[in-house]
Amino acid sequence: MFAAMGAEPRLRIMQLLLTAHPQGLIVGDIQDELGIPASTLSHHLDKLKNEELVRVRREGTFLWYTANTESLQEIISFLYAECCTRNKAIEPRDLVTIGKPYQGGEKGRTDERRKQPRD
């Protein structure tokens, strides 16, 4: 899964499909949005589909691609369990802070994590 998402175009495809979740997008819309040639896009979508990162459904003559959020949740759970809790690289309370929408620019930014003492 990580290798499939490691290529920049595939990561961009995943980001785009997540913005269109849950309906998804047809191939032409993905191509128009990202400017990827059809043959290259087909290759990237096949790679993502083979790794079960995207799902495809046929409606008439259209192929609709959607992000497989269950697989993405598995990746997040793995990273959290293996990289964060075991090694304590990130404190669990910091994940909540990281997940909150950013509110404002760099100047004058209040970062609550800086105020909390580390063990």
C-alpha positions in Angstrom: 0.0 0.0 0.0 2.7 2.4 0.9 4.5 1.9 -2.4 1.3 2.6 -4.3 0.8 5.9 -2.5 4.5 6.8 -2.7 4.3 8.1 -6.2 3.3 11.8 -6.3 0.6 11.4 -9.0 -1.1 8.6 -7.1 -1.0 10.6 -3.9 -2.7 13.5 -5.8 -5.3 11.1 -7.1 -6.0 9.9 -3.6 -6.3 13.5 -2.3 -8.7 14.4 -5.1 -10.9 11.3 -4.6 -11.1 12.0 -0.8 -12.4 15.5 -1.6 -15.1 13.8 -3.8 -16.0 11.2 -1.2 -18.4 9.4 -1.0 -19.6 9.8 -4.6 -16.2 9.7 -6.3 -15.2 10.9 -9.7 -15.2 9.6 -13.3 -11.9 9.1 -15.0 -12.4 12.2 -17.2 -12.9 14.5 -14.3 -9.8 13.1 -12.6 -7.8 13.7 -15.8 -9.2 17.2 -16.2 -8.5 18.2 -12.6 -4.9 16.8 -12.4 -3.8 17.1 -16.0 -2.5 13.5 -16.2 -2.5 11.9 -19.7 -5.1 9.1 -20.1 -2.7 6.2 -20.4 -0.7 7.4 -17.4 -3.8 7.9 -15.3 -5.1 4.5 -16.2 -1.8 3.0 -15.0 -2.0 4.9 -11.7 -5.7 4.0 -11.1 -4.9 0.3 -11.8 -2.1 0.4 -9.3 -4.3 2.0 -6.6 -7.2 -0.5 -7.4 -4.8 -3.5 -7.2 -3.7 -2.3 -3.7 -7.4 -1.8 -2.7 -6.9 1.9 -2.1 -9.6 2.8 -4.6 -12.9 1.2 -5.6 -14.4 1.3 -9.0 -18.0 1.0 -10.1 -19.6 1.0 -13.5 -22.6 3.2 -14.2 -23.6 2.9 -17.8 -20.5 3.8 -19.8 -18.8 5.6 -16.9 -16.3 4.2 -14.4 -16.6 5.9 -11.1 -13.6 5.8 -8.8 -13.8 6.3 -5.0 -11.3 6.3 -2.2 -11.5 3.1 -0.1 -11.7 4.8 3.2 -11.6 1.4 5.1 -8.1 0.7 3.6 -7.0 4.3 4.5 -8.2 3.8 8.0 -6.2 0.6 8.2 -3.1 2.6 7.2 -3.7 5.2 9.8 -4.3 2.6 12.5 -1.1 0.8 11.6 0.9 4.0 11.7 -0.6 5.0 15.0 -0.1 1.5 16.6 3.3 0.8 15.2 5.0 4.1 15.0 3.3 6.3 17.6 2.2 4.3 20.6 5.0 1.7 20.5 7.9 4.2 20.0 6.1 7.1 21.7 7.1 9.3 18.7 3.9 11.2 19.1 1.9 11.5 22.2 -1.7 10.4 21.8 -3.0 13.8 22.9 -1.0 15.4 20.1 -2.9 13.4 17.4 -6.1 15.3 18.4 -4.3 18.6 18.1 -2.8 17.6 14.7 -6.2 16.6 13.4 -7.9 19.9 14.3 -8.4 22.4 11.4 -5.6 25.0 11.3 -7.0 28.4 12.4 -4.9 31.2 11.1 -1.5 32.1 9.6 2.0 31.4 10.8 2.4 34.8 12.5 0.5 35.0 15.8 -0.2 31.3 15.8 -1.1 29.8 19.1 0.3 26.3 19.4 -1.0 24.6 22.5 1.5 21.8 22.2 4.3 24.2 23.0 2.7 25.1 26.3 2.4 21.5 27.5 5.5 20.0 29.2 7.0 16.9 27.7 8.0 13.9 29.8 
